Amino acid sequence: MGWLFAGVAQPESVADHTCLVGIYAFFLAEAVNADLTAQGLERPLDVGRVVCMALLHDLAESLLTDLPKRSTAALGAEAKRAAEERIITDLLGDLPDGQGYIEMWREYDSGSTPEAHLVKDVDKLEMVMQSLRYAERGHTNLREFRTGHTWHYPISRILFEQISADFPL
């Protein structure tokens, strides 16, 4: 929805975003694990868990939609989180490992593990990359998608800085 407010016609879908986050998260987790010390970790990331979490991270948006920042601000972050948790519980609760998936989504949502931190970084990096694709198509109202980010891992910050240097605002 944020892309639509920025004037982007036919923006990526939640499914497009989720697929890219899953792919990027897989490769970035491998890169983090290749140099744990430089990334501030004492143990390797569970790459399978990272990928699964990436695939689940925005599942609730398939029903709720991707609420833009202004909508979340108006509703309150807790109301949005509670709605997403209800949706996740409804979608996954009856699956054989439904409770495990719900807990994984909560882990992501709370950012309580190194794996969740990586998926949160990748979620933002994919959005930044998408903003560059839209900029290449001539869109100019994209500053909000490329500013104000904080990063959990040095590699995420470095990637962001490299991307931003190649495509300045």
N, C-alpha and C positions, 0 to 999 in steps of 0.2 A: 504494500500500500504506500509506503514511503516513496517508492519510485514514481508511482502515479502522481502523488502530490508534487513531485519535482518535475513533472511534465514528461516523463518517459512513457512513450506509447509502447504497448506490448512488452512490459518488463518481464524479467525472469519469474518463473513460478516458484512456489515453496518447494516443489519437487526438484526443479532445476538447482535451486540453492542447496538443498539437502544433499543431492548427489555430488555436487562439487565439494561441499564441506567434507563429505565422507572420503572422497578421493584425496583432497588436500591434507586431511587429517592423517590419513594412512602414511603418506610420504613425509609429512612433517614429524610425525611420531618417530619414524625410522631415523630421521636426521637428528632429532633430539637424543635418541638412544645411542647414536654414534659418538656423542661427546657429552656425556652426562654432566661432568664437572663444569664445563662451560655454560651449561644450561641451568646450573644450580640444583641438580638432582643427585640423590644418593643411590637411587635404584632406577632401573629402566622403567619406562612407561609400559603398560600392558597394551600393546598395539591393537589387539582384538577388541579390548574394552573401549579404546579410543574410537575405533571405527563404528562399533555398535552404538556408542553414545552419540556420535556424530549423526548417525542415521535416525536416532530417536529425538534429537535435541529440539526440533521444530515440529514434531508430529502433531502437536495440539493445534498448530496453525492451519493444518489441513481442514479443520472445522471452524476455528475461531477467526481465522485469517491472521495475516501478519500485521498486527497493529502498529502504526507509526508512533514515533516518540510522542507526538502531540496528543494522540489518543490515550496512550499509557499515562501521560502526565495528567490528563483530565480525569481518567478513571481511578488512577492510583495504581502503583506497581503491585501492591498486594492483591487488589481485585483481579488484575490480569493474571498474576501467578496462581491465584486460587481457581480461576476459570480454567487455566491450562491444566492444573492438576486434576480437576474434575474430568476433563476431556481425556487426559492420559489414562486415568483410572478406568473410565468407561471403555476406551479403546483396547487397553491391554490387560485389564483385570482378569478376564476369563481365559487367557492363554495359559498353556502349561507352565511357563515360567513368568507369567504376567507380573507377579509381585516383584520379581527380580528386575524386570524391565522398568517398572514404576520406580523402584529404588534407584536404578541407574539414571533415570530422568531427573529424579530429585537431587542426585549427586551432581549432575550437570547444572541444574538450576541453582543450587547453592554454591557451586564452585568449590566443593569441599575436598577435591583430590587433585593431584597433578594431572591426571587424565582429563578431568573436567576443565582445568585451566587451559590445557592445550586446545580442547574443542572450542572453548570461548575465544581464544586467540584466532583460531581458524575461521570461526563464524564471522569475526570482524574482517579478517584478511580477505575472505571471499567477497564480502560486501565492498571493500575497497577496490578489489579487482573488477567487480561488476561496474562500479562507478567509472572506472577507466574505459571499459567497453562502451558505456553510454556517452562518455566524453568524446570518444572517437567518432561517435555518430552525431556529434554536434551539440549535445546537451551541456548546459553550463550551470545549472542550478543544483550542483552536487556537493557543495562544500560540506554540508552536514554529515555526509557519508564518509568523509575522509579526514575529519578532524576530531580532536578530543579523545582519542583512544589511549588506553593504557594497556600494557602488554605484560603477560606473566612470564614469558620466556624471551631471553635475548635474541634468539633466532627469529622470533616473530617481529620484534622491533626492527631488526636489521632488514628483514624482507620488506616491511612497511616502508622503511626509509629508502630502500632501493627502488621500490615501485614508485614512491612519491617523487624521487629525484628524476625518474624517467618521464613522469607525467605530472609536472607541477600544477598547482591550482591556478 
